[in-house]
Amino acid sequence: MSSSAELATFTGWAATAPKAPLERLSYDPGPLGAEEVEVAVEYCGICHSDQSMIDNEWGNARYPFIPGHEVVGRIVRLGEQVRGLELGQRVGIGWYKGSCMHCGSCMEGSHQLCRSVKPTIVGSHGGFADRLRAHWAWAVPLPAGLDPALVGPLFCAGSTVFSPLLEFDIKPTDRVGVVGIGGLGHLALRFLNAWGCEVTAFTSSLNKQDEAKRLGAHKVVASTDSAAMKAIAGSLDFLLVTASADLDWIALLGTLRGKGRLHFVGIVPSAIPVHVFNLIPQQKSLSGSPVGSPSSMASMLEFCARHQILPQVEHFPMSQVNAAIDHLRSGKARYRVVLDASR
C-alpha cells in the first residue's frame, strides 16, 4: 500500500568525514520492504550520539551517512505485511529501526536487545532527511495531546531514561538520584518527579540548582562537595547516571542504601574502577542499559501525555543543520535541539 507521495530518491544532510560540515546527499532507498513503513520526516532531534557518529568517536561510522535518530513524521507508504499502522498516522522512530522479530529477546518484548537489531544511523541513513524507513514495530504512534514539534527527543533521550524505571521496578516511594542535568538528565528529573519519587539531582556546579528544582528535583547536591556527599551516604535506592564524564564512582556508590543500584545510561569515557567490596557487603548493583523497547516507548509516550512531560528544546530549520550541530558542540543547547524539516 502507498500514498501518491512516492519518491524515487531520498535527500538529506550527510556526514562525509569526521567533524566535517554535513552536505546534501540523495540516495536510492530501493524497494519498500514488506514489513517496512516509509515516513515523511517533519521533525528530527539532534542527539549527542549523532555528534559522536559524525565525529566517528566510537569508530563505527561509515561515510557518507545521514545522521538523525529522533524522528517524528507521518506514514506515507506501507509495506504489504505492516500491521496496526495507517497511512497518514504520525509516528516516531528512535535509535533503532528494526529487529529480527523471532529471537528470544524479540519474542519476550526486549527487541532492543536483539543481536541483529538495526540501528537507525549505524551503517544506514537516518532522519536528517525528507524520508526514513523502519520496520513497522519500531514506528511508535504518537498519542493525542503531545506536540509533535517537541516530542522527537523522547524517542532516544526519553526512552533511555524511562526504560530503567520499568526494568528495575522503581517505586513511587523510592529515593532516586540523577547524575547530570542535560539532555538526558532534564527528562529523568521530570519523569521521576511525576513517578512519585523523592528526587535528588547531582551536578558538578550548584549554579544549576534552581534549574534542577524547576525540572523536578527535591534536592540538589554538588557531586564535587565531599561533605555533601557524605551527608547523603546510604540514603538512595537508585542512582541514574546520565552524565558523560568521569566522576568519583566510589563516592556515588556510597550514596546508595542496601540493595541500591548505580545505573548508567550516559556514555562515560573511561572504565569504571570499582572493587567488589564496594558492592558485596551491601548487595549493591552496577548496571547499564540502552534505549527501551517499542512497548516501553509506547508506555513512556502515554505517561508523557498524561503528565504533559515534554523535552525542553530549541528549534533550527533543517536547512541550518550545521549551525544546529555547532550549537550542540558548544554546549549551549538547553536541553535538546530539534530540526524542522519544513524549513
C-alpha positions, -999 to 999 in steps of 0.1 A, spaced: 0 0 0 12 35 -7 2 71 -10 7 93 -40 38 108 -25 64 81 -36 99 94 -41 125 77 -63 153 91 -42 155 103 -6 175 135 2 192 145 34 222 160 51 252 136 52 284 134 72 312 127 48 343 128 72 349 133 109 339 168 121 333 180 85 302 200 77 272 180 66 265 181 29 234 174 8 231 138 -3 204 120 -24 202 82 -24 181 54 -38 163 36 -9 154 6 -30 121 -12 -29 99 -8 2 102 -39 24 70 -59 31 72 -51 68 85 -15 64 68 18 67 80 50 49 78 82 70 78 117 57 100 135 82 85 165 99 109 169 128 142 153 139 161 159 172 199 161 173 214 139 200 250 138 213 251 103 197 246 120 163 276 141 171 296 111 182 288 93 150 295 123 128 330 126 145 335 88 145 342 89 182 331 52 185 350 40 154 319 26 137 309 54 113 308 45 76 308 76 54 288 91 39 258 86 61 228 107 71 225 112 109 193 117 128 175 92 150 148 112 169 124 113 141 87 124 140 67 123 109 37 109 90 34 75 73 32 79 36 38 43 24 30 9 40 46 -25 31 22 -53 24 28 -70 57 26 -40 80 3 -44 110 -15 -19 131 -5 13 114 -22 35 88 -13 60 61 -12 95 75 -5 83 110 21 103 129 48 81 144 83 84 160 115 64 153 145 63 176 180 48 178 168 15 163 146 10 133 144 -28 130 150 -61 147 146 -98 137 112 -103 154 119 -140 160 148 -144 185 143 -149 222 148 -112 230 123 -101 205 97 -127 215 99 -116 251 95 -80 242 131 -69 246 135 -60 209 163 -35 218 185 -65 229 181 -84 197 215 -95 185 207 -83 149 189 -51 159 192 -25 132 205 10 144 190 39 125 223 56 117 250 30 121 256 16 86 224 32 74 209 66 66 188 84 92 164 112 97 182 144 88 163 138 55 129 141 38 121 104 43 130 75 66 120 38 65 117 15 95 102 -19 105 66 -12 115 72 -24 151 97 4 156 75 31 143 57 41 175 24 60 172 21 94 190 -8 97 214 -31 127 212 -20 156 233 17 156 226 31 184 205 49 167 175 73 197 173 87 188 208 83 151 211 113 139 189 139 137 217 116 113 237 124 86 212 161 85 222 168 105 253 134 100 268 133 63 262 168 58 275 159 73 309 124 60 311 131 23 304 151 17 337 120 28 357 101 -2 342 131 -26 341 140 -22 377 105 -17 391 112 18 405 86 26 431 69 59 439 83 56 475 119 52 463 146 78 468 163 83 435 192 103 423 200 117 388 236 125 379 239 152 352 214 178 342 214 179 305 196 163 275 190 130 293 190 143 329 164 170 325 139 144 313 149 120 340 141 146 367 107 153 352 99 116 348 109 106 384 91 136 400 59 126 382 66 89 391 63 100 427 99 95 438 119 118 461 144 131 436 180 143 442 199 159 414 237 157 413 256 184 395 292 195 393 281 231 397 254 244 421 246 272 396 221 247 382 203 243 415 173 265 407 170 249 372 172 214 387 144 222 411 123 237 384 127 204 364 116 183 394 144 178 418 136 180 455 172 182 465 204 193 447 239 181 457 272 191 443 290 159 433 323 176 439 314 185 476 327 157 497 309 169 528 276 170 510 282 135 495 289 121 530 257 137 543 235 117 520 255 84 522 234 53 524 201 71 515 193 64 479 176 33 463 186 41 427 211 64 411 208 71 374 239 84 357 230 105 326 263 124 325 291 116 300 321 125 322 344 106 346 333 111 382 340 97 417 321 65 413 331 52 447 316 83 464 284 79 442 281 42 451 284 54 488 251 73 484 232 40 479 215 21 507 214 -17 508 204 -33 475 208 0 458 217 3 421 241 26 403 228 25 367 244 40 336 227 54 305 252 81 298 284 70 280 312 79 303 346 79 286 367 57 309 364 23 326 347 24 360 372 14 388 350 -4 413 362 -31 437 338 -59 445 340 -49 482 321 -17 472 293 -39 460 291 -72 480 286 -61 517 255 -40 510 244 -61 479 247 -31 456 245 -34 418 262 -17 389 244 -18 355 237 -1 322 210 -1 295 203 12 260 170 27 247 138 9 256 117 -15 235 89 -3 213 65 -13 240 83 7 267 84 37 243 46 35 239 42 34 277 66 64 280 45 84 255 13 76 273 29 87 306 42 119 290 7 127 276 -9 121 309 16 144 328 24 167 299 61 159 301 80 172 271 116 179 264 129 215 266 140 222 231 155 247 207 144 247 170 165 251 139 155 247 103 167 215 87 185 237 61 206 251 90 217 217 103 254 227 105 246 257 127 225 235 149 253 209 153 277 238 161 253 250 188 252 215 203 290 212 202 294 245 220 274 230 250 248 258 247 218 236 239 191 238 266 185 210 265 178 194 232 179 207 196 151 198 171 153 203 133 122 214 114 121 196 81 97 221 66 123 249 68 
